[in-house]
Amino acid sequence: MIQIKKLIKQADTKLILRGIDLSIEKGETVAILGPNGAGKSTLLKVIATLIKPTSGEVRINGFDLKKNGTDIKKLMGYLPHSSLLYEHYSPLENLVFFGNLYGVQDVEQKAIKLVKDVGLSFFLKEPVKNFSRGMIQRTAIARAIIHDPELLLLDEPHTGLDQGAISILNDVIISMKKKGATTLMVTHDFKQAADICDRIIIVKSGKIVDDFKITENQIDYVSKKYLEHTEGEL
């Protein structure tokens, strides 16, 4: 699904990504861990076609990132730190708008179902500007999957969420996995990574320093491996 070779990203004189080699198979749920400034979000943004690599090769589902950016965007759902929602629109209006961009069939019915799935049925037509952080994130989760993406990219998705929203997000990720989707998630939350991911990548100083598979709920193992490489860095 994702093939990355010798990926380098430089900003001015600073090397952010230093020769990343990474292969992710279709259907994998992968967490990217690492201290602040390690290059995690930069790697995700390169894959999301939001920033251009300085050099190296990135292929998504056979498409070349440099040549087929539009085709790649159609395959993915992206949940960054910001919601990307229109605050004066309701959840229904937002989902219909984004669904139409992707040519989703029966988009209104699908949007209503997704709003229900994320626990916001009573707020279906309420402007997003009136929502709490957790409610906005729930709506953003629905936005990211309105078109049933083959690749889901999540940047610190659990940050600031209440337990209900965390459970909904995890259910979404597991449900997408059952449909064959690939998920790549940047996170500092070891528990969530251990609960829902089957593979962990640890990034430090722009390089992958570890890459291993886990079984469910191996949080102690994940923590131990992380500390081996980061020496307690956040």
C-alpha positions in Angstrom: 0.0 0.0 0.0 2.8 2.4 1.0 6.3 2.2 -0.4 8.9 4.8 0.7 12.6 4.7 -0.3 15.3 7.1 0.9 12.9 9.8 1.8 14.5 13.1 2.7 12.8 16.3 3.7 14.9 19.4 4.3 13.7 22.8 5.5 16.3 25.5 4.9 19.4 24.0 6.4 17.6 21.6 8.7 17.1 17.9 7.8 13.7 16.8 9.2 13.6 13.4 7.5 16.9 11.6 7.0 16.5 8.8 4.5 13.3 7.1 5.5 12.7 3.6 4.1 9.3 2.2 4.9 6.9 -0.4 3.5 3.3 -0.8 4.8 1.0 -3.5 3.6 -2.7 -3.1 2.8 -4.9 -3.5 5.8 -2.2 -2.8 8.4 -2.9 -0.5 11.3 0.4 1.3 12.2 1.3 3.7 14.9 4.2 6.2 14.6 5.8 7.0 17.9 8.6 9.4 18.7 9.7 12.4 20.8 8.6 15.9 19.8 10.5 17.1 16.7 11.3 13.6 15.5 9.6 14.2 12.1 6.5 12.1 12.7 3.9 14.7 11.5 6.2 15.7 8.6 6.3 12.1 7.4 2.5 11.9 7.6 2.1 15.2 5.7 4.4 14.0 2.9 2.3 10.8 2.5 -0.8 13.0 2.6 0.7 15.0 -0.4 0.6 18.2 1.8 4.3 18.9 1.6 6.8 17.9 -1.0 9.8 15.7 -0.2 13.2 17.1 -0.9 14.3 13.7 -2.5 13.4 10.1 -2.4 10.5 8.0 -3.7 7.0 7.6 -2.3 4.4 5.3 -3.8 0.8 4.9 -2.6 -1.1 1.9 -4.0 1.2 2.0 -7.0 0.8 5.7 -7.6 3.9 7.9 -7.6 3.5 10.8 -5.1 5.2 13.3 -7.4 3.2 12.4 -10.5 -0.1 11.2 -9.2 -1.0 13.4 -6.3 -4.7 13.8 -7.3 -5.1 10.0 -7.6 -3.5 9.5 -4.2 -5.8 12.1 -2.5 -8.9 10.2 -3.7 -7.7 7.1 -1.8 -7.1 8.7 1.6 -8.9 10.2 4.5 -6.9 12.6 6.6 -7.5 13.8 10.1 -4.9 16.5 11.1 -4.8 18.6 14.3 -7.4 21.0 12.8 -10.8 19.6 11.9 -11.0 21.0 8.4 -14.7 21.6 9.0 -16.7 24.7 8.0 -17.8 26.0 11.4 -20.9 27.7 10.2 -22.1 24.4 8.6 -23.8 21.6 10.6 -22.4 18.1 10.7 -24.8 17.1 8.0 -23.9 20.0 5.7 -20.2 19.4 6.2 -20.4 15.7 5.4 -22.6 16.2 2.4 -20.1 18.9 1.1 -17.1 16.7 1.5 -18.9 13.6 0.3 -19.9 15.4 -2.9 -16.2 16.3 -3.5 -15.5 12.6 -3.6 -18.6 11.7 -5.6 -20.2 9.6 -2.8 -23.4 8.0 -3.8 -26.5 8.6 -1.7 -24.4 11.1 0.2 -27.1 12.5 2.5 -28.2 9.1 3.8 -24.6 8.1 4.4 -23.9 11.4 6.2 -26.8 10.9 8.5 -25.7 7.4 9.3 -22.1 8.6 10.1 -23.4 11.4 12.3 -25.3 8.8 14.2 -22.3 6.5 14.4 -20.2 9.2 16.1 -23.0 9.9 18.6 -24.2 13.3 17.3 -27.7 12.5 16.0 -29.2 15.2 18.2 -26.9 17.8 16.7 -27.3 16.8 13.1 -28.3 20.3 11.9 -26.6 22.4 14.7 -23.7 24.7 13.5 -20.3 23.2 14.3 -19.2 26.6 15.8 -21.3 25.7 18.8 -19.6 22.4 19.5 -17.1 21.3 22.1 -13.7 20.1 21.1 -14.8 16.5 21.5 -17.9 17.0 19.3 -15.8 18.8 16.6 -13.4 15.8 16.6 -16.3 13.3 16.3 -17.6 15.3 13.3 -14.1 15.4 11.8 -13.7 11.6 12.2 -16.9 11.2 10.1 -15.6 13.7 7.6 -12.4 11.7 7.1 -14.2 8.5 6.3 -17.3 9.8 4.4 -15.8 8.3 1.1 -14.6 5.0 2.6 -10.9 5.7 2.1 -8.5 2.9 1.5 -5.8 4.8 3.5 -6.6 6.6 6.8 -4.0 9.1 8.0 -4.4 10.3 11.6 -2.3 13.0 13.3 -2.6 12.8 17.2 -6.3 11.8 16.8 -6.9 11.0 20.5 -5.6 14.3 21.9 -8.2 16.2 23.9 -10.9 13.6 23.5 -13.2 12.4 26.2 -13.4 8.6 26.8 -16.6 8.4 24.7 -15.0 10.0 21.7 -11.9 7.8 22.1 -14.0 4.7 22.0 -15.8 6.0 18.9 -12.5 6.7 17.1 -11.1 3.3 18.0 -14.3 1.6 16.7 -14.0 3.6 13.5 -10.4 2.5 13.0 -11.2 -1.2 13.7 -14.3 -1.0 11.4 -12.1 0.5 8.6 -9.6 -2.3 9.1 -12.3 -4.9 8.7 -13.1 -3.3 5.3 -9.5 -3.6 4.3 -8.4 -0.1 4.9 -4.8 0.8 5.9 -4.4 3.2 8.9 -1.3 5.2 9.7 -1.5 7.1 13.0 0.9 9.5 14.7 0.4 9.4 18.4 1.9 9.9 21.9 -0.8 7.7 23.4 0.9 4.3 24.0 -2.3 2.8 25.3 -4.4 3.6 22.2 -1.5 2.4 20.0 -1.3 -0.9 21.8 -5.1 -1.3 21.9 -5.8 -0.9 18.2 -2.5 -1.1 16.2 -0.7 -4.3 14.9 2.6 -2.5 14.2 4.7 0.2 15.8 7.2 2.4 14.1 9.5 4.6 16.3 11.0 7.7 14.8 13.9 9.7 16.3 15.8 12.6 14.7 14.2 12.0 11.3 15.0 8.3 11.2 13.2 5.1 11.8 14.9 3.5 14.8 12.6 0.6 15.4 9.8 -1.2 13.5 8.0 -4.1 15.2 4.6 -5.9 15.3 2.5 -6.3 18.4 -0.5 -8.2 19.6 -3.4 -6.6 21.4 -2.8 -4.6 24.5 1.0 -5.0 24.7 1.4 -1.5 26.2 4.3 -2.6 28.5 6.2 -3.9 25.6 5.6 -0.8 23.5 6.7 1.4 26.4 9.8 -0.6 26.9 10.8 -0.5 23.3 10.1 3.2 23.1 12.3 4.0 26.2 15.1 1.9 24.7 15.4 4.3 21.9 14.4 7.6 23.3 15.8 7.6 26.8 12.7 9.0 28.3 12.2 11.8 25.8 8.6 13.0 25.3 
